[in-house]
């Protein structure tokens, strides 16, 4: 197999012909970070596109790194994640105004927490130093913080408009828990290292407040049926927690609840407004309006929208590993066999697949008429060390 790790990105394919379906000056990029996203692999994908094609299909679209990079007459995308597809639809369908209103409400309240930190800087610094220097006990610390929260309860309660007025008591509880936990952790670190300067104290306090805000919305997200959350609101919450979850991870516990913590101090000033401004652009709206968006099994998707000979399909299926589900949608070896059989024996269009190389996967696609190349990839996100940092991936094409 040919190794293509060091090949430069070009808008030409292997024969030197210009690829008409790639726009190097494109204004579009993925709508969100997604596990296994292919932004870093575009330098391998673009040079191996067909010389040109009519329509574009992607049955495992994820964040849409390839989808937003290519130009086609029409687009057909699909993903098994109901929440992801609801997000795609919310950006462009009749719920668009509701979705962006909810998103802007989240941003407004997020920014208010920075204001609360700065407005009460003297209080937070004095309280922390009193605890750090053993002038007050942990019990007294809790009393002081709880008194502060009660005093400012109206301000905290007022952060949420009626569209997100769900169990505000939970938000207040999260503020209490996160402030106490963070201050105790800061004291522990000072004992191991050195005294924190005032600006670091405030950064950590802001992290505690924003972690509380994040945890509250995570709670709402995990209880959308209980609170009867509308689809557009759920998409707004989904997008928020996906952008502020630690390392962009997408993980559920055994009860089916999303359980990734807040990203931490580096996320406090993350420019979320810039992301939302992008989602509002006419370029992205135009692309989505020219796209059929489905939430189906890949085979049902292809049976509903059949690619023709001059169409192109990009495939980024779940990998053949024990950790093959990121969004409560298991993809088994039987599914891998179904996919290989469909693409090799039933698909009329030209297709490209990127997938982790295992003996099982290689055996499915080591067939006459398919071209297989390999490359090494460094994962941007590591899930509990279940994936090696450096693994070989395959690019498989039927052209």
C-alpha positions, 0 to 999 in steps of 0.5 A, a space after each residue: 500500500 502506498 503511504 501518503 503521509 507527507 503529501 501537500 494539499 493541492 487542488 489537483 488529483 493524481 493525474 494532474 487534472 484540476 478538481 472542479 468540485 473543490 473550492 480552495 477559497 471556500 468560506 465554509 467549514 464544519 458546523 461543530 467539532 465532532 469525534 473523528 472529524 476530517 478537517 485534518 485529513 482534507 490534505 489527503 482527501 482533496 487530491 484524491 477526489 474524482 475529477 468532477 462529479 454531479 451530486 454529493 452524498 455522505 451517509 455518516 456526515 458528523 460535523 461536515 468537514 468534507 461536506 462543507 469543503 466540496 461543491 456539487 449540484 445537490 447534496 444528500 447528507 445523513 447521520 444516525 445521531 438524531 441530535 446532530 441532524 436536528 441541529 443541521 435542520 434547526 439552522 435552516 428550517 422553520 425553527 431557525 429564528 427560535 434556534 438563534 434566539 435561544 442561542 443568543 440568550 445562552 450567550 448573553 447569560 454566559 457573558 453576564 457571568 464574566 460581569 458578575 465575576 468582575 463586579 464582585 472581584 474584591 469579595 471573591 479575592 478577599 473570601 478566597 484569601 481568608 480561606 487560603 490563609 486559614 482565617 476561616 473554616 470550610 464551614 464558614 466559607 460555605 456560609 459566606 458563599 451561600 450568603 453571597 448567592 442568596 444576596 444575588 439570587 435575583 440576579 442569578 435567577 434573572 439570567 434565564 428568560 422564560 424559554 429556559 426557566 427550568 428548575 432554577 434551583 438546580 442552577 443555584 445548587 450548581 453555583 454553590 457546589 462549583 464555587 466551594 469545590 474550586 476554592 478548595 482545589 485552589 488552596 490545595 494547589 497553592 500548598 503544592 506550588 505557590 500563592 495565586 495572583 489576584 487575576 488567577 483567583 478571579 479566573 478560577 472563580 469565573 471558571 466555577 461560575 461558568 462550570 455551574 452554568 454549563 452543568 445546569 444546561 447539561 442537566 436540562 439536556 439530560 432531562 429534555 423530555 421531563 421539561 418538554 423542551 422543544 426541538 429548536 431549544 434542545 438543538 441550542 443546548 446541544 450545540 452549547 454543551 458540545 462547544 464547551 464540553 471538555 476536549 469536545 468529547 461526546 460521552 454518555 454514562 450507563 444511564 444514557 446521560 451525557 456526562 462530560 464536564 466543563 472544559 475549564 479555564 481555557 474555555 471561559 473566554 471562548 468566542 462562541 459568538 463567532 461560531 454562531 455568526 458563522 451559522 447565520 451566514 447566507 453561504 451556510 444557509 444556502 448550502 443547507 437549503 440545497 441539501 437533503 438531510 436525513 436521520 436514517 440507517 445508511 442503507 435506508 438513506 441510499 435506498 431513498 436517495 440513490 447515487 448515480 454513476 456521475 455522483 460522489 459519495 464520501 464515507 467516514 463510518 464508525 471504526 472497527 473497534 470496541 469503542 465504536 459508538 459516540 452518540 448511543 448509536 452502535 455500529 457492529 461488525 455486521 453493519 460493517 459487512 452490510 456497508 462493504 457489501 452495499 458499496 462494493 456490489 450495489 452502489 453505482 456512484 464513485 466513492 471514497 472511504 476513510 477508516 481505521 485499518 484493522 485486519 477485519 476491515 482490510 479483509 472486507 475491502 481487499 478486492 479487485 477494482 478497489 484502490 487502497 492507500 494508507 496514512 498515519 493520523 494523530 487523534 485530536 481527542 483521546 477517549 480513556 486511552 482506548 485508541 492509540 495516539 498513532 494509528 494507520 488509516 485507510 483511504 479506499 476508493 472504487 475509482 
